[in-house]
């Protein structure tokens, strides 16, 4: 399944926030507002920022990456 325009915009925002936040300019945000309300952008920014920080903390403290079966509960469901 191909990503929607909204999903592609969210991924572009997350990547810019994580890799080079100084490239987020007025033109980019105008494009984001074509897909998201201001409230949704705040939520997207907070959630993205939390995951960026979590990843940086894991690296700092040497937390190993999750194994290949770490998300097995998602495959079988929570009721199993």
SEFI-546771 format. One record per residue (C-alpha): residue in one letter; x, y, z; residue number from 1. Coordinates in steps of 0.2 Angstrom, whole numbers. Example, Ala and Ser with C-alpha at 12.3 -4.5 7.8 and 13.67 -1.06 7.14 Angstrom:
2
+-----+-------+-------+-------+-----+
| res |     x |     y |     z |   n |
+-----+-------+-------+-------+-----+
|   a |    62 |   -22 |    39 |   1 |
|   s |    68 |    -5 |    36 |   2 |
+-----+-------+-------+-------+-----+
END
This chain:
80
+-----+-------+-------+-------+-----+
| res |     x |     y |     z |   n |
+-----+-------+-------+-------+-----+
|   x |     0 |     0 |     0 |   1 |
|   x |     7 |    17 |    -5 |   2 |
|   x |     8 |    31 |     8 |   3 |
|   x |    -5 |    45 |     7 |   4 |
|   x |     0 |    63 |     4 |   5 |
|   x |    -3 |    66 |    23 |   6 |
|   x |     8 |    52 |    28 |   7 |
|   x |    22 |    58 |    16 |   8 |
|   x |    20 |    75 |    24 |   9 |
|   x |    21 |    68 |    41 |  10 |
|   x |    37 |    58 |    37 |  11 |
|   x |    45 |    73 |    29 |  12 |
|   x |    42 |    83 |    44 |  13 |
|   x |    49 |    70 |    56 |  14 |
|   x |    64 |    68 |    45 |  15 |
|   x |    68 |    86 |    45 |  16 |
|   x |    65 |    88 |    64 |  17 |
|   x |    77 |    73 |    67 |  18 |
|   x |    90 |    77 |    54 |  19 |
|   x |    91 |    96 |    51 |  20 |
|   x |    77 |   106 |    59 |  21 |
|   x |    84 |   122 |    53 |  22 |
|   x |    77 |   117 |    36 |  23 |
|   x |    59 |   119 |    42 |  24 |
|   x |    55 |   136 |    35 |  25 |
|   x |    39 |   145 |    31 |  26 |
|   x |    37 |   137 |    14 |  27 |
|   x |    38 |   120 |    21 |  28 |
|   x |    26 |   124 |    35 |  29 |
|   x |    14 |   131 |    22 |  30 |
|   x |    14 |   114 |    14 |  31 |
|   x |    12 |   105 |    30 |  32 |
|   x |    -4 |   116 |    34 |  33 |
|   x |   -11 |   109 |    18 |  34 |
|   x |   -12 |    92 |    27 |  35 |
|   x |   -13 |    96 |    45 |  36 |
|   x |   -22 |   109 |    57 |  37 |
|   x |   -11 |   119 |    68 |  38 |
|   x |   -16 |   108 |    83 |  39 |
|   x |   -12 |    92 |    73 |  40 |
|   x |     5 |   100 |    69 |  41 |
|   x |     9 |   103 |    88 |  42 |
|   x |     4 |    85 |    92 |  43 |
|   x |    15 |    79 |    77 |  44 |
|   x |    29 |    89 |    83 |  45 |
|   x |    28 |    84 |   101 |  46 |
|   x |    26 |    65 |    97 |  47 |
|   x |    41 |    66 |    85 |  48 |
|   x |    52 |    75 |    97 |  49 |
|   x |    48 |    62 |   110 |  50 |
|   x |    53 |    48 |    99 |  51 |
|   x |    69 |    57 |    93 |  52 |
|   x |    74 |    60 |   112 |  53 |
|   x |    70 |    42 |   116 |  54 |
|   x |    81 |    36 |   102 |  55 |
|   x |    95 |    47 |   108 |  56 |
|   x |    94 |    42 |   126 |  57 |
|   x |    94 |    24 |   121 |  58 |
|   x |   110 |    27 |   111 |  59 |
|   x |   118 |    37 |   125 |  60 |
|   x |   114 |    23 |   138 |  61 |
|   x |   118 |     9 |   127 |  62 |
|   x |   101 |     1 |   126 |  63 |
|   x |   101 |   -12 |   112 |  64 |
|   x |    89 |   -12 |    97 |  65 |
|   x |    74 |   -23 |    99 |  66 |
|   x |    75 |   -40 |    92 |  67 |
|   x |    65 |   -46 |    76 |  68 |
|   x |    51 |   -54 |    87 |  69 |
|   x |    49 |   -39 |    98 |  70 |
|   x |    33 |   -34 |    90 |  71 |
|   x |    25 |   -51 |    90 |  72 |
|   x |    11 |   -45 |   100 |  73 |
|   x |     6 |   -34 |    86 |  74 |
|   x |     5 |   -49 |    74 |  75 |
|   x |    -5 |   -60 |    85 |  76 |
|   x |   -16 |   -47 |    94 |  77 |
|   x |   -17 |   -42 |   112 |  78 |
|   x |   -31 |   -54 |   116 |  79 |
|   x |   -20 |   -70 |   112 |  80 |
+-----+-------+-------+-------+-----+
END
